[in-house]
Amino acid sequence: MDINKELILKVAKNARLELTDQEIKEFLPQLKEVLNSFSELSKINTDKINPSFQPIDIKNKLREDQEEPSIDNKELLKNTKHKKDNYFLGPKAI
C-alpha cells in the first residue's frame, strides 16, 4: 500500500479532522512506520498458537447466597420527613 499525502487526507476526512500541511508532513513518516510494523507482525508464523482473547484467565469467584436479616422499615425511615405508609415519599411524576 502506498502511503502518501492523499491517503492521509482521506483518513483525516473520514475521521473529520482538518490537518495542516505541517501536520501532514509530520504524520506521513509516523504512519509509514506504524504500518510497516504491522506488516512485520503479519509475517510471523502463528499456525500452532491459539488466539488469546484475555491476557489473564478469568475465573468466576462466586459465593453462596447467605440469608441475613434486613433492617426494619421504621429504622430506615426514622430520619426522613418524606414518608407515607412505611415507604419513602418522592415527588410526583406525571
Backbone as JSON, one array per atom type, in Angstrom:
{
  "sequence": "MDINKELILKVAKNARLELTDQEIKEFLPQLKEVLNSFSELSKINTDKINPSFQPIDIKNKLREDQEEPSIDNKELLKNTKHKKDNYFLGPKAI",
  "N": [[0.84, -1.17, 0.0], [0.55, 2.17, -0.85], [1.69, 4.81, 0.97], [0.78, 8.02, 1.18], [0.31, 11.59, 0.75], [-2.34, 11.93, -0.13], [-3.63, 9.67, 0.89], [-3.44, 10.15, 3.66], [-4.97, 12.49, 3.8], [-7.45, 11.44, 3.04], [-7.97, 9.64, 5.15], [-8.02, 11.48, 7.23], [-10.23, 12.99, 6.48], [-12.27, 11.07, 6.74], [-12.15, 10.74, 9.47], [-12.99, 13.14, 10.22], [-11.18, 15.27, 10.55], [-9.24, 18.19, 10.32], [-6.33, 18.77, 8.82], [-3.24, 20.48, 8.84], [-0.71, 21.44, 6.41], [1.77, 21.16, 7.6], [1.2, 19.33, 9.67], [0.52, 17.12, 8.15], [2.98, 16.56, 6.92], [4.35, 15.84, 9.2], [2.93, 13.59, 10.12], [3.06, 11.72, 8.08], [5.59, 10.15, 7.88], [5.33, 8.89, 10.35], [2.96, 7.38, 10.14], [3.73, 5.65, 8.11], [5.73, 4.21, 9.44], [4.27, 2.92, 11.49], [2.49, 1.29, 10.0], [4.38, -0.29, 8.66], [5.43, -1.69, 10.81], [3.23, -3.27, 11.52], [3.04, -4.81, 9.21], [5.33, -6.31, 9.44], [4.65, -7.86, 11.64], [2.64, -9.43, 10.53], [4.07, -11.3, 9.13], [4.89, -13.23, 10.87], [4.8, -16.62, 11.85], [1.98, -18.09, 12.99], [0.62, -20.46, 13.2], [0.38, -22.64, 15.03], [-0.51, -21.5, 17.32], [-2.89, -20.69, 19.7], [-5.66, -18.41, 19.64], [-5.74, -15.56, 21.79], [-7.94, -14.11, 23.84], [-8.19, -12.89, 26.24], [-5.76, -11.53, 28.33], [-5.33, -12.5, 30.85], [-6.41, -15.31, 32.63], [-9.83, -15.6, 33.32], [-11.74, -16.26, 36.09], [-14.71, -17.26, 37.63], [-15.6, -15.96, 40.69], [-17.64, -16.84, 42.65], [-19.93, -16.75, 45.37], [-21.87, -18.54, 47.75], [-25.27, -17.67, 48.23], [-26.22, -16.01, 51.15], [-28.56, -15.9, 53.65], [-29.63, -13.11, 55.39], [-30.72, -11.1, 58.14], [-32.8, -8.27, 57.44], [-32.84, -4.63, 57.62], [-35.13, -3.03, 59.77], [-38.19, -1.46, 58.69], [-39.09, 0.84, 60.09], [-36.75, 1.69, 61.29], [-35.25, 2.37, 58.99], [-36.74, 4.53, 57.99], [-36.69, 6.48, 59.92], [-35.2, 8.88, 59.89], [-36.17, 10.53, 57.9], [-38.32, 13.06, 56.58], [-40.07, 12.78, 54.59], [-42.22, 10.54, 54.1], [-44.6, 7.88, 53.7], [-47.0, 5.59, 54.61], [-45.09, 3.56, 55.4], [-43.16, 3.82, 53.38], [-40.66, 5.53, 51.37], [-41.39, 8.83, 50.38], [-41.66, 10.33, 47.32], [-41.26, 12.94, 44.78], [-44.08, 13.86, 42.72], [-44.56, 12.17, 39.65], [-45.45, 12.87, 36.5]],
  "CA": [[0.0, 0.0, 0.0], [1.33, 3.4, -0.97], [1.33, 5.8, 1.98], [1.1, 9.34, 0.65], [-0.49, 12.71, 1.26], [-3.74, 11.69, -0.46], [-4.15, 8.69, 1.84], [-3.61, 10.82, 4.95], [-6.12, 13.39, 3.67], [-8.66, 10.62, 3.02], [-8.18, 9.16, 6.52], [-8.39, 12.66, 8.03], [-11.61, 13.34, 6.13], [-13.14, 10.06, 7.37], [-12.12, 10.99, 10.92], [-13.46, 14.52, 10.39], [-10.06, 16.07, 11.05], [-8.65, 19.13, 9.38], [-4.88, 18.77, 9.05], [-2.43, 21.46, 8.11], [0.39, 20.82, 5.64], [2.82, 20.8, 8.57], [0.78, 18.1, 10.35], [0.62, 16.02, 7.18], [4.41, 16.23, 6.8], [4.76, 15.18, 10.45], [2.26, 12.3, 10.3], [3.37, 10.8, 6.98], [6.56, 9.12, 8.27], [4.84, 8.14, 11.5], [2.0, 6.4, 9.64], [4.51, 4.63, 7.39], [6.41, 3.38, 10.44], [3.27, 2.07, 12.15], [2.02, 0.26, 9.06], [5.49, -1.23, 8.44], [5.49, -2.56, 11.99], [2.16, -4.26, 11.4], [3.36, -5.74, 8.12], [6.32, -7.25, 10.0], [3.91, -8.8, 12.5], [1.87, -10.37, 9.71], [4.99, -12.32, 8.6], [5.17, -14.23, 11.9], [4.03, -17.85, 11.74], [1.15, -18.3, 14.2], [-0.24, -21.6, 12.9], [0.16, -23.52, 16.18], [-0.8, -20.68, 18.5], [-4.31, -20.42, 19.88], [-5.95, -17.0, 19.89], [-5.87, -15.16, 23.19], [-8.88, -13.0, 23.91], [-7.95, -12.26, 27.54], [-4.38, -11.79, 28.73], [-5.35, -13.19, 32.14], [-7.57, -16.19, 32.75], [-10.89, -15.08, 34.18], [-12.47, -17.31, 36.79], [-15.79, -16.72, 38.43], [-15.42, -16.09, 42.14], [-18.99, -16.71, 43.18], [-20.15, -17.28, 46.71], [-23.25, -18.97, 48.0], [-26.11, -16.64, 48.85], [-26.45, -16.22, 52.58], [-29.71, -15.15, 54.11], [-29.33, -12.29, 56.56], [-31.88, -10.26, 58.48], [-32.72, -6.93, 56.88], [-33.12, -3.54, 58.56], [-36.54, -2.77, 59.98], [-38.69, -0.28, 57.98], [-39.13, 2.0, 60.98], [-35.36, 2.13, 61.44], [-34.86, 3.0, 57.75], [-37.49, 5.76, 57.73], [-36.73, 7.35, 61.09], [-34.51, 10.15, 59.67], [-36.73, 11.27, 56.78], [-39.62, 13.71, 56.78], [-40.89, 12.45, 53.43], [-42.6, 9.12, 54.13], [-46.04, 7.61, 53.72], [-47.34, 4.16, 54.66], [-43.85, 2.79, 55.5], [-42.36, 3.96, 52.15], [-40.16, 6.87, 51.11], [-42.3, 9.6, 49.54], [-40.92, 11.11, 46.36], [-42.08, 13.91, 44.05], [-45.0, 13.3, 41.73], [-44.09, 12.04, 38.29], [-46.64, 12.86, 35.64]],
  "C": [[0.89, 1.24, 0.0], [0.82, 4.42, 0.05], [1.77, 7.16, 1.47], [0.15, 10.38, 1.23], [-1.98, 12.48, 1.01], [-4.38, 10.7, 0.52], [-4.39, 9.35, 3.2], [-4.8, 11.78, 4.9], [-7.45, 12.62, 3.67], [-9.0, 10.11, 4.43], [-8.63, 10.32, 7.41], [-9.83, 13.06, 7.74], [-12.59, 12.37, 6.78], [-13.23, 10.26, 8.88], [-12.59, 12.4, 11.26], [-12.39, 15.4, 11.06], [-9.61, 17.01, 9.94], [-7.17, 19.25, 9.72], [-4.22, 19.86, 8.23], [-1.35, 20.73, 7.32], [1.52, 20.38, 6.56], [2.47, 19.49, 9.29], [0.87, 16.91, 9.4], [2.07, 15.59, 7.01], [4.91, 15.49, 8.04], [4.19, 13.77, 10.55], [2.65, 11.28, 9.23], [4.42, 9.76, 7.36], [6.1, 8.28, 9.46], [3.87, 7.05, 11.06], [2.72, 5.28, 8.89], [5.17, 3.67, 8.37], [5.43, 2.42, 11.13], [2.82, 0.95, 11.22], [3.12, -0.74, 8.72], [5.64, -2.19, 9.61], [4.42, -3.64, 11.93], [2.44, -5.25, 10.28], [4.42, -6.74, 8.58], [5.63, -8.29, 10.88], [3.15, -9.83, 11.68], [2.75, -11.47, 9.12], [5.26, -13.44, 9.61], [4.24, -15.43, 11.74], [3.29, -18.1, 13.06], [0.22, -19.5, 14.02], [-0.58, -22.43, 14.14], [-0.15, -22.75, 17.46], [-2.29, -20.39, 18.56], [-4.54, -18.93, 20.13], [-6.14, -16.72, 21.38], [-6.77, -13.93, 23.25], [-8.73, -12.24, 25.22], [-6.51, -12.54, 27.93], [-4.28, -12.57, 30.03], [-6.58, -14.07, 32.18], [-8.56, -15.62, 33.73], [-11.63, -16.27, 34.79], [-13.54, -16.65, 37.63], [-15.52, -16.99, 39.91], [-16.78, -15.85, 42.78], [-19.07, -17.32, 44.58], [-21.6, -17.72, 46.81], [-24.01, -17.8, 48.62], [-26.34, -17.0, 50.3], [-27.59, -15.31, 53.03], [-29.33, -14.4, 55.39], [-30.55, -11.44, 56.88], [-31.7, -8.86, 57.9], [-33.07, -5.89, 57.96], [-34.62, -3.29, 58.61], [-36.96, -1.49, 59.26], [-38.68, 0.97, 58.85], [-37.73, 2.57, 61.19], [-34.88, 2.87, 60.19], [-35.48, 4.38, 57.58], [-37.41, 6.77, 58.86], [-36.1, 8.72, 60.84], [-35.07, 10.96, 58.5], [-38.08, 11.88, 57.14], [-40.6, 13.27, 55.7], [-41.17, 10.94, 53.41], [-44.11, 9.01, 54.17], [-46.24, 6.11, 53.68], [-46.09, 3.27, 54.61], [-43.03, 2.76, 54.22], [-41.77, 5.36, 52.11], [-41.13, 7.56, 50.16], [-41.45, 10.49, 48.63], [-41.82, 12.09, 45.64], [-42.97, 13.21, 43.04], [-44.35, 13.25, 40.37], [-45.3, 11.92, 37.39], [-46.25, 12.46, 34.24]]
}
